[in-house]
Amino acid sequence: MSTDIDYINPVIAGLEEAFGTMLDVKVERTGLGLMENNQALYPVSGIIGVSGKGVGTIVLSMQPNVAIKAASVMLMMDDITEVTDDVLDAVGEVTNMVCGGAKAKLSKYNLSMSLPNILCGDNCRLHFPQHSHPISIPFRCEWGMLALQIGFSFPQHNGIWDGKDVDVHQDGKSGDGMQPAVDVSRDGMRQAVGVSRD
């Protein structure tokens, strides 16, 4: 049976590598804890659904200025001053890079990843698989604040997950009308995420 730290650390490493290598900016983790609600932490977020031996949602959420600066580097443009479609596309590409790096380190789970969805706006709601324990991992860099918000579940059966739990809407409902289902059992997660590997 997998422990939570098995998938948390590869995603953190994927973020550090993507920002350090592709964007030439260092990110520093400032905390880690269980999510208090299912809201995106910042106004601009890239979201990828994961399926395979485990199912999950990986969210890269950031302040608008971080998104703008990332897009400026990727597009080699210095005149971007607001969140545009090009900026949102860049956020999707960065999210892809983060999750792609994590996927390589999680090959034993035979994971498949969806195309990124992008949310832009305040108080956007996120959905995670049943029986997951979503966590929030904030970071800072010279451009501003960002965070990973991650929830994984490792079902005992070998069925194929249809990804519905990852369909996100700002009204807090999934595409099939279901409300988000979050396991409120927290003690095991606290123990798992207490293990850090700096």
N, C-alpha and C positions, 0 to 999 in steps of 0.2 A: 504494500500500500504506500502511495506517495505521501511525502510530507510537504507542507506548504512551501518550505524553503527551497524545495527542488525546482519550483518554477519561478519563484520570486527573484532569486539572484540572477538567472539568465536574462530576465527582462531588464533588470537594473543594468547589467553589463551591456545589453544591447543599446540602451539609452546612452550610456557613457561613451560607447564606441561610436555611435552615430553622430552625436554632437561633437565629440573630440576629433574624429577623422573627417567627417563630411562638412561640418560647419566650423571647425577650428575654434570651438569654445568649450571651456571646461564647465561641467556641471558638478554641483556639490549637494549630496543628499543631506537634508536637514531634519528628517524624522521618518517615522513609519508607524502606522496605526490602523486600526479598524475604521472603516468608513462609518460615520454617524448617520448618514442618509445616502440616498442614491443620486445625488446631484453632482454634476461635473464641477470640479473645484474651480476652474477658470473658464472664461467665456469662449475660448477656441479649443476644440478637442477633436482629435482623430481617434476613431474607434475601429478595432478589428475583432471579429469573432473567430474563435479557434475551435476546431473539432478534431476528433481522433480518439485515442485512448483516454484523453481528458477533454473536457469542453470548457470554454471560458470566454471571457471578454477582457481585452487589453485596451485601456484608454490612455492616451497621451493628451493631457490637458495643459493649457498654457495661457499666460497673459497675452493680450493682443500684441504688445511690443515685442515679445519673444517670437511670436509668429511672423511679424513683419521683418524682424532682423534675420530670421532663418530664411525667409523667402528672398530677402535682399542678397544674402550670400549665395544661395542656390541659383538665383537668376542673374547674379552679377549686376545688380541694379541698385543705385544709391538713392533713388528718388521715390521709393515706396514709403508712404506716410500713413496709410490706413489699410484696414483689412479688406482686400479685394478677392475676386475669384482666383487670381494667381497666387495670392497668399494662402488661401484655403487649399489649393492644389498642392502647394509646397508642404503644408502641414500633413496632408495625406501621404506624400512621398516620405517625409521624415518618419511618420508612424510606420509605414511599410519597412523602412530601414531598421527601426528599433525592433519590430516584431520578427523581421527576417533574421536578425542577429540572434534573437532569443530562440527561434525555431531551430537553428543549427545546433544550439546547445541542448535542445530538448528532443533530439532525434529518436530517443527510445520510445517516445509517445506517439510517433508517426502522425504528427499534427498537420492538419491542413488549415490554411488561413484565408479568411474572406478578403475581398477588396475593402479598403478603408471607407467608412462613413465619416462625414465631417459635421460637427455641430458648431454653431456660432450663435451666441446669445447668453444672457444671464439665466442662471437657475435651470439649465437643461438637465433633464432626467436621464439616468442611465439604467440599463437592465443587465442583470447578471444571471447565470444559470442557477437553478435550484440547488440548494445544499452547498453553495459556495459561501466563502467568508470574505467579501470584498475588502480590500485594504487600500489605503492611500499612502503614497510615498512622495512627499514633496521634495523638490530640488530648487536650487537657485543657481543662476549664472549671471554674468555681467549684464545680460539683457533684461533680466527680470526673473519671475517665478514660473515654475512649471511643476507638473506632478504626473506620476503614473498612478492609475487606479485600476486594480486588477482583481478579478474574481475567477477562480477555477473550481471545477468539480470533477472528480474522478469516479464515474459510475462503475458499479460492479459488473454490469452486463456489457456486452460487446455490440450493442445496438448502434445505429447511426443517428447522430444528433442532427436535427434539422435547422438549427440556428435560430429558431424563433425567439428564444430568450434574449437574443442580442439586438433585436430590432428596437431602435430607440426613437422616442418621440418626446417633444417638450411637454406634453400633457401628462407624462408619467405612465402611459399605457403602452403595451407592446402592440405589434401589428395584428395580433389575433385577439386583442382586447383584454389579455390577461394582465393582472397587476404584477409588479415585480415580486419575485419570491426570494427572500434572503433568509438563510438559516441564522437564527439568533443565538445559536450556541457559540460562545465566544472564548471559553477558557482554552480550548485546544489551539485556537489561532494565536492567542496571546503567547502561549508557550513557544509555538513554532517561529513566530516572527521576532521573538526575542533573540534569536541567533543571528548575529550579523557577521558578514565577512567583508571587511573593508579592504 
